[in-house]
Amino acid sequence: MNLPAYFVASILGLLFGSFLNVVIYRLPREESIVTPGSHCPHCNTPLTAGELIPVISYLIQKGRCKTCDAQISSRYPLVELATALFVTFQFHYLGPSLPFLFFGSMTLILVAMTMIDYDLQIIPDELNVLLLVLGVVYLLAVRLPEVGLRGLLPNLVGFLVGGGLFLLIAVLSGGGMGGGDVKLMAVMGLWFGWKLLLVLMFLSFISGAVISLFLLATKIKGRKDAIPFGPFIALAAYLTSIYGPSILAWYPYL
Ligand SMILES: [Zn+2]
């Protein structure tokens, strides 16, 4: 175990998580994610450098704004902690490598997508486009030198299968699956190739079924509430980036 590397990975995860909180709030509202700097949502006082320290500042201030004493949602530090946890766990499996750089970035985008889809039942096109561009760069910079141009064919097939199959599901389900989900599955197909995409789809349906049943059984969600599917695709993509190849190895005929 290379402890300093894990430490750096988790600190970076916290800092990126703090930035994701800004993205999650501002992107769907079409506000700039750069200016103005972060401010208290209640009294609009700009946050000082000290108040921007992820998690710690929240704990020191006991979850309240220093200026107006308003309660700050615990979701901000939770998103920071979750991001750090996801990235560090992924680092453990992928190591200090180019794939980690790309899949770690994918994880950050997926965290933002998950929260926005959970809040508003939309997946912003900007995030899908960002994933698409990042995926193309990943294929050209990492995969192409390893597998050659022909070796990228499964990724093209994955793009078409992912988009096509989910478009069909979206049409058949009559609105249960949205356009954002269709685009996300196409982009995931491109990243992973069609074989790992099958693993991803399987994991997304399983986690979707289990978690939805849990939400209904515990009455957190009612029968008529919409449960967005984007977060399950995101969770499945994250798991596939780590366990996908080992799961695929159970099916040698694929
Ligand atoms: Zn305030």
Residues whose N, C-alpha, C, O or C-beta is under 5 A from the ligand:
A	BS01	ZN	C40 H42 C43 N44 C65 T67 C68 D69 A70
